Amino acid sequence: MKYTTNIILGIVLTGILFLVPGYVSADQQQKGAQAADTNQKPDIETPDLTKIIPLSASLSGLFAGLENNLQQGDDFSAIETEYAAIAADLETLTNEFDQLKETGAFNYSKVFVLRQAIAAKKSQLENINKPLTDEIRRVDKWKMEWLSEKEQWEVWQSSLLKNQPPEQLKRVFSKALNTIDTGLELVMQRLENMLVMQAKGGDVAGRIDALDADLRVVFSGARQEYRLSKEPPILSFEYLSQFRSNIWSLSPDDLRLFSWPGVRFFSQHGWVFLFQLCFVLVVIGVIHKNKITLETSEHWKFLADRPVASALFISIATLALLIVYSPYADDLKLAYNIVGGIACVRLLGLVMDHSWKKQAAYVVMIVYIVSTLLVAVGLPLPLARLYVLLVSLMALYFLARWDKKCSALNEAGFYVWLLRATGAFFIVIIIAQLWGNAGIAGYFFRAMFRSMAITLPYILFMYMIYGGLHWVFRLSPVWRVKLLRNDADFHVQRVGFLLSAAIVGFALLPAILVAWDLYENLPEATAGIYSLGLSLGSLRISVGLIVTLAGTFYGVFLTSRILPKVILDEAVSGQKLARGVQRSIGQLIRYGIVFIGFLLTFMILGFDFTKITIILSALSVGIGFGLQGVVNNFICGLILLFERPLTEGDTIEVGTSYAQIKKIGLRATIVRTFDEADLIIPNADLINNQVTNWTLADRKARLRVPVGVAYGSDVSLVVETIMACAKEQKEVVKSPAPQVLFMNFGDSSLNFELRVWIQDIDGRLQVNSTLYHEIERKFREVHIVIPFPQRDVHLRGYSEAGRLPATSSRGKGEENES
């Protein structure tokens, strides 16, 4: 019983020993968590008593600096005036919109102008709010700094004002805390005033957003109604009756849809116009300074011929985004379009090579400018319809003429197709206008000319870009890179194509879609184009994804061609490498760039690299069995590139023929025989089998030329003659010196062998042939005979009666051996 009791007691004590640490550990963890929560804030170190008074003095300096900053801060009182002005303009726009709603006649053009005005006010409000927002952030930062200072001094006070502190120390802490409170009060007052001001701006922004939302709905309906509007056919009395006297008695408010900006606008944005003027003058100065260089350039000569037009076009094209997204008035944007369009066609007149193309450019830009001006002055609808009809008929006439010129000049089929497709559009416009579908006709007419006017600057801009690429690859320091210079035209075309595709995809195409009213602005058009696509499971395949992948692949392709040539060039690397070494290292760099391209592709597609690792590990088994030969050749290709027992350009012996290595690939190596036949040899065969490389160390080679002379010839004369022939050849190197060896006594000749070294193994056959020619010529001059093969035939076992005549019993067999 006692033994049993001891066993039970031991089990209980053992359980306690196992359980108590767990409870203790849990309790410790709980206390540790509480301590961690308590100590989340960093401990504030209490300074020494002797440092309190100097710190208080420095605090006074900080307060003085704060007062100075607050006094010298920007005066935002003008912002209230700006808010009031925008609110007044907004009130006017709201009244105009209310009048349109009362009449129920939502004119498409007027609603469009109202939306443009609202967008300008919104942009103007954002520009006004920006400095205010920055100041609020700065003042809030001061607030946080002074709150931190206050917390720090309170901790110091509670720590140092214990156990009967000196009265002076109490006064120091009281003064410091009062200074901090005063500073906080100033900061909070400043912050409160700015927040009140920002709230006023928020009210104005809310009104703008509300009005813009209402206009968006009305504009969508007005645009749809405008496009589907029906008017009397032009060839009808109802249309002619519209030309009454009251058509010319419109008020100035009806005739003018846009308002010229006032003095306030120019006072706010005058620096922008000054900057643009300076930019134009700088461009003109640069063109005049480099006039001689530009005149000698094939692609930039037109810049020197018309410097003012060039400067205006470059300025407007460079600042296009600033103009589009600025709060400029519509009249100013119209002025920019007119000036830029005129400068563009003047430059295109020098660039385009065929007269009909010049005429087309001038016609398109003139019609676009005139149409824009007529819309700006609010041309009455009957006159606008007549204008569209007449211009369309003239355009159809010119298109027919240009089509004939294209056919006569054997132009590319693209131009013929483009002219005929444009003619088909104008036929539709004419029919719609005659039938009374004024909305459809006006929509097609306006969108067509806007699209063509947008395309003209793109053509000129791309011409300038190609000129820049020609300068980069032919005149800039890049021209010193020999490996790039050899393929300069190829690189210009490929890089130019990439830039053209980028500009078309991200600028021209969205702008054309905006011109056709499919989108309202460029960012929305770009986002709309590249968001189109479909979903396959969790993967979203969109146009943007496809374009990004295509651009990545093309960029990797160009980089893999250009970068190795730049890195390995003597002018860049500082050392001259052998041709085979250059090609091998270049191939490795290309493989590395391609590998990085694949990684970028996986990142763009959103693949998880851990999943890719699992897939590759699963595929490794199949690769090991099914693609063993391919992997073997791939590894052998890497060995060839790293170890370089064979390099591109080496001459090797393949079977019984010689060949030159043209390309070492990942799977196989391409060699070309001297019969111009290409052989594809797996890399594993070159690694595992014996290969004779005649040019591994250098391109020198020893040439053996066997020569036989007749018995009885003077051996010394033979050696001297052969040696003279070898020394006269320019291809034979002087060191090692040529050798003539007496090899053996042959059946019909004394056999010698000439051994010479030549500089390049590729010329061995030509040198061998030349040596034989010289030896044969000199042998004839010194009467050394080159024998025919001779054979002695002995006949045995025949009787005297059956013996052949003496002349026949011993004959000479003569044959040529090759």
PyMOL commands that set and color helices and strands:
alter all, ss='L'
color gray80, all
select helices_A, chain A and resi 2-38+49-72+77-103+108-160+167-227+237-241+245-248+252-255+263-289+291-296+301-305+307-318+320-324+330-351+355-376+381-408+413-435+438-474+477-480+482-485+488-515+522-530+543-568+570-573+579-605+609-626+628-643+683-688+715-727+761-781+806-809
alter helices_A, ss='H'
color red, helices_A
select strands_A, chain A and resi 533-536+539-542+651-654+657-664+668-673+678-682+692-693+701-709+739-745+750-758
alter strands_A, ss='S'
color yellow, strands_A
deselect
rebuild
show_as cartoon
